[in-house]
Amino acid sequence: MKLTVVVYSAPYSSQAAWSAYQFTRAALTAGHEIYRLFFYADGVHNTNSLSIPPQDEFDLVKAWQSLIAEHHIDAISCVSSALKRGVVDVQEAARYERTCNNLISDVTLSGLGQLVDATLVSDRVVSFGA
């Protein structure tokens, strides 16, 4: 089954982002295809490389980054949501004259058209968060 996963919640504000991560891992293990991961609204915080949890807590951002790289998942962070929350890639940092970028590797900033495309192509779209 071809799935798209949409994450609406920040990594440590609720259980939703953790549940999305666990669901994605389980789906891949079961042989399903993740067509796209789409981080939207506060979910874009899952793509912020400057997020550093305490050493005794699970680093969900790093876990997402590893999962995306390991399985070559098409991962999108909504550009308008990301910019409002201070998550930028190299191009947007330069465009807005910021001194650094903080989007994790293997994730692309893009618009809602990517979510529409994923909805049309996927067998199921599964959302986590509010």
Contacts in CASP RR format, 6 or more apart in sequence:
PFRMAT RR
TARGET T0000
AUTHOR 0000-0000-0000
METHOD contacts of the structure
MODEL  1
MKLTVVVYSAPYSSQAAWSAYQFTRAALTAGHEIYRLFFYADGVHNTNSL
SIPPQDEFDLVKAWQSLIAEHHIDAISCVSSALKRGVVDVQEAARYERTC
NNLISDVTLSGLGQLVDATLVSDRVVSFGA
1 32 0 8 1.000
1 33 0 8 1.000
1 123 0 8 1.000
1 124 0 8 1.000
2 32 0 8 1.000
2 33 0 8 1.000
2 35 0 8 1.000
2 121 0 8 1.000
2 122 0 8 1.000
2 123 0 8 1.000
2 124 0 8 1.000
3 27 0 8 1.000
3 32 0 8 1.000
3 33 0 8 1.000
3 34 0 8 1.000
3 35 0 8 1.000
3 122 0 8 1.000
3 123 0 8 1.000
3 124 0 8 1.000
3 125 0 8 1.000
3 126 0 8 1.000
4 34 0 8 1.000
4 35 0 8 1.000
4 36 0 8 1.000
4 37 0 8 1.000
4 38 0 8 1.000
4 115 0 8 1.000
4 118 0 8 1.000
4 119 0 8 1.000
4 121 0 8 1.000
4 122 0 8 1.000
4 124 0 8 1.000
4 125 0 8 1.000
4 126 0 8 1.000
5 20 0 8 1.000
5 23 0 8 1.000
5 24 0 8 1.000
5 27 0 8 1.000
5 34 0 8 1.000
5 36 0 8 1.000
5 37 0 8 1.000
5 38 0 8 1.000
5 125 0 8 1.000
5 126 0 8 1.000
5 127 0 8 1.000
5 128 0 8 1.000
6 38 0 8 1.000
6 39 0 8 1.000
6 40 0 8 1.000
6 115 0 8 1.000
6 125 0 8 1.000
6 126 0 8 1.000
6 127 0 8 1.000
6 128 0 8 1.000
7 16 0 8 1.000
7 17 0 8 1.000
7 20 0 8 1.000
7 37 0 8 1.000
7 38 0 8 1.000
7 39 0 8 1.000
7 40 0 8 1.000
7 43 0 8 1.000
7 46 0 8 1.000
7 127 0 8 1.000
7 128 0 8 1.000
7 129 0 8 1.000
8 16 0 8 1.000
8 40 0 8 1.000
8 41 0 8 1.000
8 42 0 8 1.000
8 43 0 8 1.000
8 127 0 8 1.000
8 128 0 8 1.000
8 129 0 8 1.000
8 130 0 8 1.000
9 16 0 8 1.000
9 17 0 8 1.000
9 20 0 8 1.000
9 42 0 8 1.000
9 43 0 8 1.000
9 128 0 8 1.000
9 129 0 8 1.000
9 130 0 8 1.000
10 17 0 8 1.000
10 42 0 8 1.000
10 43 0 8 1.000
10 45 0 8 1.000
10 46 0 8 1.000
11 17 0 8 1.000
11 18 0 8 1.000
11 43 0 8 1.000
11 45 0 8 1.000
11 46 0 8 1.000
11 51 0 8 1.000
11 53 0 8 1.000
11 60 0 8 1.000
11 61 0 8 1.000
12 53 0 8 1.000
12 57 0 8 1.000
12 60 0 8 1.000
13 42 0 8 1.000
14 129 0 8 1.000
16 128 0 8 1.000
16 129 0 8 1.000
16 130 0 8 1.000
17 43 0 8 1.000
17 46 0 8 1.000
17 60 0 8 1.000
17 128 0 8 1.000
17 129 0 8 1.000
18 58 0 8 1.000
18 60 0 8 1.000
19 128 0 8 1.000
20 126 0 8 1.000
20 128 0 8 1.000
20 129 0 8 1.000
21 60 0 8 1.000
21 63 0 8 1.000
21 64 0 8 1.000
21 67 0 8 1.000
23 126 0 8 1.000
23 128 0 8 1.000
24 34 0 8 1.000
24 37 0 8 1.000
24 67 0 8 1.000
24 73 0 8 1.000
25 67 0 8 1.000
27 34 0 8 1.000
28 34 0 8 1.000
28 67 0 8 1.000
28 71 0 8 1.000
34 71 0 8 1.000
34 73 0 8 1.000
35 74 0 8 1.000
35 118 0 8 1.000
35 121 0 8 1.000
35 122 0 8 1.000
36 73 0 8 1.000
36 74 0 8 1.000
36 75 0 8 1.000
36 76 0 8 1.000
36 114 0 8 1.000
36 115 0 8 1.000
36 117 0 8 1.000
36 118 0 8 1.000
36 122 0 8 1.000
37 64 0 8 1.000
37 68 0 8 1.000
37 73 0 8 1.000
37 74 0 8 1.000
37 75 0 8 1.000
37 76 0 8 1.000
38 75 0 8 1.000
38 76 0 8 1.000
38 78 0 8 1.000
38 114 0 8 1.000
38 115 0 8 1.000
38 118 0 8 1.000
39 46 0 8 1.000
39 47 0 8 1.000
39 75 0 8 1.000
39 76 0 8 1.000
39 77 0 8 1.000
39 78 0 8 1.000
39 81 0 8 1.000
39 82 0 8 1.000
39 107 0 8 1.000
40 78 0 8 1.000
40 81 0 8 1.000
40 115 0 8 1.000
41 78 0 8 1.000
41 81 0 8 1.000
42 81 0 8 1.000
42 85 0 8 1.000
43 81 0 8 1.000
44 77 0 8 1.000
44 78 0 8 1.000
44 81 0 8 1.000
44 82 0 8 1.000
44 85 0 8 1.000
44 87 0 8 1.000
45 51 0 8 1.000
45 61 0 8 1.000
45 85 0 8 1.000
45 87 0 8 1.000
46 60 0 8 1.000
46 61 0 8 1.000
46 64 0 8 1.000
47 61 0 8 1.000
47 64 0 8 1.000
47 75 0 8 1.000
47 77 0 8 1.000
47 82 0 8 1.000
47 87 0 8 1.000
47 103 0 8 1.000
47 104 0 8 1.000
47 107 0 8 1.000
48 61 0 8 1.000
48 85 0 8 1.000
48 86 0 8 1.000
48 87 0 8 1.000
48 102 0 8 1.000
48 103 0 8 1.000
48 104 0 8 1.000
49 61 0 8 1.000
49 65 0 8 1.000
49 102 0 8 1.000
49 103 0 8 1.000
49 104 0 8 1.000
49 105 0 8 1.000
50 102 0 8 1.000
51 61 0 8 1.000
52 59 0 8 1.000
53 59 0 8 1.000
53 60 0 8 1.000
61 104 0 8 1.000
64 75 0 8 1.000
64 104 0 8 1.000
65 104 0 8 1.000
65 105 0 8 1.000
65 106 0 8 1.000
65 107 0 8 1.000
67 73 0 8 1.000
68 75 0 8 1.000
68 104 0 8 1.000
68 106 0 8 1.000
68 107 0 8 1.000
69 105 0 8 1.000
69 106 0 8 1.000
73 106 0 8 1.000
74 108 0 8 1.000
75 106 0 8 1.000
75 107 0 8 1.000
75 108 0 8 1.000
76 107 0 8 1.000
76 108 0 8 1.000
76 109 0 8 1.000
76 110 0 8 1.000
76 111 0 8 1.000
76 114 0 8 1.000
76 115 0 8 1.000
77 87 0 8 1.000
77 103 0 8 1.000
77 107 0 8 1.000
77 108 0 8 1.000
77 109 0 8 1.000
77 110 0 8 1.000
78 109 0 8 1.000
78 110 0 8 1.000
78 111 0 8 1.000
78 112 0 8 1.000
78 115 0 8 1.000
79 92 0 8 1.000
79 109 0 8 1.000
79 110 0 8 1.000
79 111 0 8 1.000
80 111 0 8 1.000
82 88 0 8 1.000
82 92 0 8 1.000
82 103 0 8 1.000
82 109 0 8 1.000
83 92 0 8 1.000
83 96 0 8 1.000
86 102 0 8 1.000
87 102 0 8 1.000
87 103 0 8 1.000
87 109 0 8 1.000
88 96 0 8 1.000
88 98 0 8 1.000
88 101 0 8 1.000
88 102 0 8 1.000
88 103 0 8 1.000
88 109 0 8 1.000
89 101 0 8 1.000
89 103 0 8 1.000
89 108 0 8 1.000
89 109 0 8 1.000
90 101 0 8 1.000
91 109 0 8 1.000
92 98 0 8 1.000
92 101 0 8 1.000
92 109 0 8 1.000
93 99 0 8 1.000
93 100 0 8 1.000
93 101 0 8 1.000
103 109 0 8 1.000
118 125 0 8 1.000
119 125 0 8 1.000
END
